[in-house]
């Protein structure tokens, strides 16, 4: 049955392309989230230090 094998290969290719397109987006989102959280945490402490220095 060549149709089933062709369908399976098509599904495999589709899933691979979806993973290739989705994984970078997920990685970038995770990186941005981690960077923003780190920046917010650092920013709050950094702002506190700057305020103390300015005062």
Backbone bond lengths (Angstrom), bond angles and torsions (degrees), N, CA, C in turn:
res aa  C-N    CA-C-N  psi(-1)  N-CA   C-N-CA  omega(-1)  CA-C   N-CA-C  phi
1 X - - - 1.467 - - 1.544 109.37 -
2 X 1.309 118.49 93.75 1.469 120.75 -177.96 1.524 112.85 -70.21
3 X 1.326 117.09 -26.02 1.475 119.41 -176.78 1.524 110.27 -65.52
4 X 1.334 117.02 -41.71 1.468 119.90 -178.49 1.527 110.01 -65.16
5 X 1.341 116.91 -44.29 1.467 119.74 -179.20 1.530 109.76 -64.63
6 X 1.321 116.89 -40.82 1.468 119.97 179.09 1.527 109.55 -63.71
7 X 1.327 116.21 -41.71 1.466 119.88 179.39 1.526 110.11 -63.37
8 X 1.338 115.95 -42.85 1.466 119.86 -179.80 1.526 109.94 -63.47
9 X 1.331 117.05 -43.34 1.469 119.63 179.71 1.526 109.66 -64.39
10 X 1.324 117.10 -39.03 1.467 119.92 177.89 1.517 110.27 -62.47
11 X 1.317 116.12 -44.59 1.468 119.60 179.32 1.526 110.24 -62.67
12 X 1.330 116.11 -40.70 1.475 119.43 178.69 1.527 110.06 -61.90
13 X 1.322 116.35 -44.79 1.472 120.00 -179.67 1.523 109.82 -63.63
14 X 1.324 116.35 -42.25 1.469 119.78 179.94 1.522 110.60 -62.89
15 X 1.325 116.50 -45.11 1.469 119.20 179.99 1.523 110.28 -64.71
16 X 1.341 116.85 -39.26 1.468 119.50 179.27 1.524 110.64 -64.50
17 X 1.333 116.60 -44.42 1.468 119.18 179.62 1.519 110.39 -65.03
18 X 1.326 116.83 -40.39 1.465 119.98 178.42 1.520 110.10 -61.97
19 X 1.333 116.24 -43.85 1.467 119.65 178.90 1.524 110.55 -63.52
20 X 1.329 116.28 -41.83 1.468 119.70 -179.50 1.519 110.69 -64.47
21 X 1.338 116.60 -35.78 1.463 119.31 179.99 1.518 111.58 -80.20
22 X 1.337 117.23 -33.55 1.471 120.46 -175.43 1.521 111.06 -82.32
23 X 1.333 117.57 -41.35 1.470 119.71 -174.90 1.527 112.52 -58.47
24 X 1.335 121.07 -44.35 1.472 118.85 177.62 1.519 111.84 -62.41
25 X 1.325 116.98 -38.63 1.466 119.68 178.90 1.521 110.00 -63.96
26 X 1.330 116.59 -43.09 1.467 119.89 178.85 1.524 109.99 -64.73
27 X 1.328 116.63 -41.63 1.465 119.75 179.66 1.521 110.59 -63.51
28 X 1.324 117.08 -44.71 1.467 120.08 179.73 1.520 110.24 -64.48
29 X 1.338 116.67 -39.72 1.466 119.60 178.63 1.519 110.11 -63.13
30 X 1.329 116.80 -44.30 1.468 119.69 179.40 1.523 110.22 -63.60
31 X 1.329 117.06 -41.64 1.469 120.40 178.92 1.520 110.50 -62.97
32 X 1.327 116.62 -45.20 1.470 120.06 -179.27 1.522 110.03 -63.61
33 X 1.337 116.63 -42.91 1.467 119.49 -179.82 1.520 110.53 -63.08
34 X 1.320 116.52 -45.41 1.471 119.18 -179.37 1.523 110.32 -65.05
35 X 1.334 116.57 -41.55 1.469 119.63 179.89 1.523 110.65 -64.91
36 X 1.327 116.94 -42.55 1.466 119.50 -179.10 1.521 110.53 -66.07
37 X 1.323 117.61 -41.24 1.468 119.40 178.87 1.521 109.71 -64.43
38 X 1.336 116.93 -43.01 1.469 119.76 179.09 1.522 110.02 -63.99
39 X 1.329 116.86 -40.41 1.464 120.12 179.91 1.515 110.63 -65.80
40 X 1.329 116.46 -40.93 1.468 119.36 -179.98 1.520 109.67 -64.57
41 X 1.344 116.46 -44.46 1.465 119.36 179.83 1.523 110.15 -64.22
42 X 1.338 116.32 -45.28 1.463 119.41 178.95 1.523 110.23 -67.98
43 X 1.339 116.11 -40.27 1.455 120.51 -177.98 1.519 111.87 -61.02
44 X 1.332 117.29 -41.13 1.466 119.35 -179.94 1.528 109.86 -63.24
45 X 1.330 117.09 -46.58 1.468 119.53 179.69 1.526 110.06 -68.56
46 X 1.345 116.03 -39.81 1.464 119.68 -179.78 1.528 110.29 -64.95
47 X 1.333 116.68 -41.92 1.469 119.94 178.62 1.516 109.99 -63.29
48 X 1.328 116.98 -39.78 1.462 119.79 177.84 1.513 110.94 -61.48
49 X 1.328 117.26 -42.47 1.473 120.68 179.84 1.527 109.48 -65.10
50 X 1.341 116.25 -43.77 1.470 119.93 -178.39 1.525 109.60 -64.09
51 X 1.317 117.37 -40.72 1.464 120.20 179.71 1.525 109.92 -63.71
52 X 1.314 116.45 -41.95 1.473 119.20 179.08 1.528 110.10 -63.72
53 X 1.329 116.37 -39.83 1.470 119.48 -179.65 1.525 110.26 -67.38
54 X 1.340 115.91 -42.93 1.467 119.02 -179.17 1.520 110.89 -65.10
55 X 1.318 117.06 -37.73 1.465 119.92 179.31 1.524 108.63 -72.21
